[in-house]
Amino acid sequence: MLKVVDYNENQHKVYARGRVLDADSTQLWLEMFAAQGPATRPATVLDLGSGTGRFSPLLAQVFGGPVYGVEPSDRMREVAAEQAAHPAVTYLAGRAEAIPLEDASVDVALTMLSFHHVRDRAAGAAEIARVLKPGGRYLTYTPFSDRFPDIHWHRFFPEAREVEKRMFPPLAEIEALFAGVGLHKVSLTRIEHSVSPSLADFRERLSLRAISTFEHMSEDDIQRGFARLDAAVAAETEPQTVRTQGDLLVLAKA
């Protein structure tokens, strides 16, 4: 098993800048959440592993709130409170294995590139099921290791791809885990979205190392990856949008 990444050490300093959403991605996720969430509005939402609050205000915009951003890292929550404040959003200390909300209290739960960090996934799945109302939906966006997508930065950092194949669980494991706590699959959608308007911009953002995968790689592998990326940046004559992919799995509670 990979080491636990402590977001209080480094990631909180760079995450918001390194993982900022552009206008196209913001619009895509607004539309996707609206389409995949329950029809009831307003809806109460749990943003589990909310980090620096990238998605919590968007969820409030789509569903009307209230939104509870639950995040174990104190420093990440501090950044969220400062930079992603919203009148319908409350940021709370907590983790997937111990969600600080009442039974059957939320209509939608979301984990956005965060469920792979949960150490006890069975306990996390049980807690998500506990706080969901009957008919509530759980949305999780992630690459699955058994259907790994084309992730752009892996072209320059092939070692990162191998790390992430170990980091992310397979689809069947997650489906079985949640089936065991009463959630059934509604849909599985491959999402492609923009990351940066050019390789040069992408390089600048990636240099912040606001991706926890870097913390599982050797410095030599990282520097070789940046050398490959720098060569591609130097050769870029027409800026091309950098895009990436992942899967959005939607489950519903009976």
Buried (B, 14 or more C-beta within 10 A) or exposed (E): EBEEBBBBEBBBBBBBEBBBBBEBBBEBBBEBBEEBBBEBEEBBBBBBBBBBBBBBBBBBBBBBBBBBBBBBBEBBBBBBBEEBEBEBBBBBEBBBBEBEBEEBBBBBBBBBBBBBBBEEBEBBBBBBBBBBBEEBBBBBBBBBBEEBBEBBBBBBBEBBBBBBBEBBBBBEBBBEBBEEBBBEBEEBEEBEBBBBBBBBBBBBBBEBBBBBBBBBBEEEBBEBBBEEBBEBBEEBEEEEBBBBBBBBBBBBBE
